[in-house]
């Protein structure tokens, strides 16, 4: 199955990882395999930090808030590793 340009739908002449579309002249690259993981980790990390932050603003400082901060910190570290792979691939 030949690759198609995501912009105009034209058939691309080769299977090169990066090439110019012959019709619309846009650069077509292979999709980044780390994009979905990067987006999910960013969403999870931000959600955990917002939960902990707004809970502490509400006055609740139970032990579970610190647990959420710990999980959010580990999630942030994994997010940085995922960001490294995401931007390394291009």
N, C-alpha and C positions, 0 to 999 in steps of 0.2 A: 504494500500500500504506500503510494508516494506521499511525501509530506506536502502540506499546503501552507500558504502564507496566512497567518492569523488576521491580517489586515484586509486583504482583498480576495483571498480564497484561491489565488492562482497556484498552480502546481509548481513546486520548486524543482529545479533541474538536477540537483545532487543531494546527497544525504550528509553534507558537511555540517558540523556543529554550528557554524556561523556563516551566513551567506546573505547576499543582497537579493531581494525579490526582483525578478526581471520586469514585472509589471509596475508595481508601485514604488520601487527603489528603497523600501524600508529594510533595515537590517533584521534578519530573522535568526533568533538563537533558540537552542533547545531549552525547555522549561527547567527551572532550578528545582532539583529534587528536595531541597531543604526548605522550600518556601512554606509549605503547609505546616511543618513542624515548628518553624520560626513563628508563624502567625499564632498557632495554638499556644505555644509557650509564653508569648508576649501577653496574650489574653488571660491565661491562667495566673501569671505572675502579677499582673496589674489588678486582677480581681481579688487575689489574696491580700495584697497590700491595702486595697481600698476597704476590704472587710475589717482588717485589723485596725486601720486608721480611724474609720468612723465608729467602730466599737469603742475604741479608747476615747474618742471625742465625746461619746455618749456617757462616759463615766464608768463603764465596766472594765475592770482591770483584772479579770480572772486569769487563771493559769492557762486557759485555752487560747487567750489572745497571744501570749508568748509562743505557744505552740504554732499558731497561725503565722506569726512573724518568722519562726524558724523554718517552716515549710516554704514560706515565700522567699526566704533567703536562699534555700537550696534550689528552688525553682528559678531564681534569678541567676544563680551560678550556672545552672544547666542552660538557661536562656543565652548567657554569654558564650558558652561553648557552641550552641546552635547558631548564634550570630556569626561566630568565626567561620563555621563551615558554610553558611549561607553566602557571606560576602567573599569567601575564598573562591567559591564556584563561579560567582559573577552573576 
